[in-house]
Amino acid sequence: MNILAHAYLAGDDEGLIIGNFIADFIKGNPEHPRHGLSAGVQRGIWLHRQIDTFTDQHPLVEEMRILVRPRCHKYAGAAIDVFLDHFLAVQFSEIARQPLPLFVRHFYNIIQSQRDQLPEGARRMSDYMIQYDWLTGYQSLEGIDRSLKGIARRTAFPSNLDTAIEDLNTNYRSFERYFRQFFPLLQQHVRDFLAADEPAL
């Protein structure tokens, strides 16, 4: 899953939101003192990793990757992460019972309020994300295309992500069906993880 899904699945807890956002910039055990992270942010990082593992290993997501793999090869998963955020953005009001722009504004405000505490890479990414309003842009195919092209510029090897929008257009209804099947399963997994991981009072 990409930024929007991680933000939404973190719920209302600020620690979970920040941890989910910075997780890719924290290597190793987030509980190590060298990171200087609060318990809530650590929990958000563990949640991010749970979401990624569940998604990467799920058969429905593998079926989606198969549709993109001839073009994107080892980067098929990166394309699918962005595709899934597109369908979440399109269906956000139905799923979250609130308008996407309202949610995104709240999320940006939290990120900005904690900007000085973010790792350098996350800080740079947050600046671009907010300046260009990536998350609201995920609703449109043009926004998804820009995101894919941006990722393509940062990959270590040729990825063809800059043309992956063609696969989304060709298989749009199939990807939409996969999303509708998969996302409720991911939501339940997150609920189960958070319930099992609830800190003792």
Salt bridges, closest charged atoms under 4 A:
ASP24 OD1 - HIS48 NE2 3.26
ASP52 OD1 - HIS6 NE2 3.02
ASP52 OD2 - HIS48 NE2 3.11
GLU62 OE1 - ARG65 NH2 2.92
GLU62 OE2 - ARG69 NH1 2.99
GLU94 OE2 - ARG180 NH1 3.19
GLU120 OE2 - ARG124 NH1 3.03
ASP127 OD2 - ARG115 NH2 2.74
ASP145 OD1 - LYS149 NZ 2.89
GLU166 OE1 - ARG71 NH2 3.30
ASP167 OD2 - ARG71 NE 2.77
GLU176 OE1 - ARG173 NH1 2.68
ASP197 OD2 - ARG43 NE 2.88
GLU198 OE1 - ARG43 NH2 3.61
